[in-house]
Amino acid sequence: MSQKDTITNILEASQEQFGQFGFAKTTMTDIATHLGLSKASLYYYFPDKEMLFTSVVEKEQKDFIGLMQGLISKDDDIEKILTGIALLHLKYFSKLINLAKLKASEYCEMPGMKELRNKLRKAELALIIDLLKSGVNNKKVRIDDFNKVASLFLDSMIGLRMIHLKRSSNFIFTPTELKNLEKQIKEFVHIFINGIKK
């Protein structure tokens, strides 16, 4: 097996273990045993659990950006695409919180998370700006400052999510809370689009 395949297997197994038991309760021994590797082999690729978790999150981000690109390439209805992106963003965030099984604040304070969040935001902004430029070129929306509008969209999505999380007793969305937030996101995107329509 190649080194790349081994790393892929480690990340997938780690994702499964973190998702089932959470960051705190998953040990490097658990992951090594699950993979049938020695602990020494696991530590060769990932020196500690925090670095392994950060790599799992980075993999999730790449998958998330790929899904965003897929949404953008499939349709030309800007409201439908932005709604899809916003709901995908919520699903991605919920998955990461579930992987860690920590409060959102604890997750955000983990080593390496700030850099990963900044990297993700930059990639998301670039995709949304390209989408908005396409909308302007197709004469569907009017925008003077693409970065400002794209930033406002992303910040609004984060704000809605954080308001709901603060209302939650355990900082994890229940199915009802998730459904209510999805409805609010759809309503916001509709209002947002009407504000920039030509």
Secondary structure as UniProt FT lines:
FT   HELIX           3..25
FT   HELIX           28..35
FT   HELIX           39..45
FT   HELIX           49..74
FT   HELIX           78..100
FT   HELIX           104..108
FT   TURN            111..112
FT   HELIX           113..137
FT   TURN            138..139
FT   HELIX           146..167
FT   HELIX           175..196
//
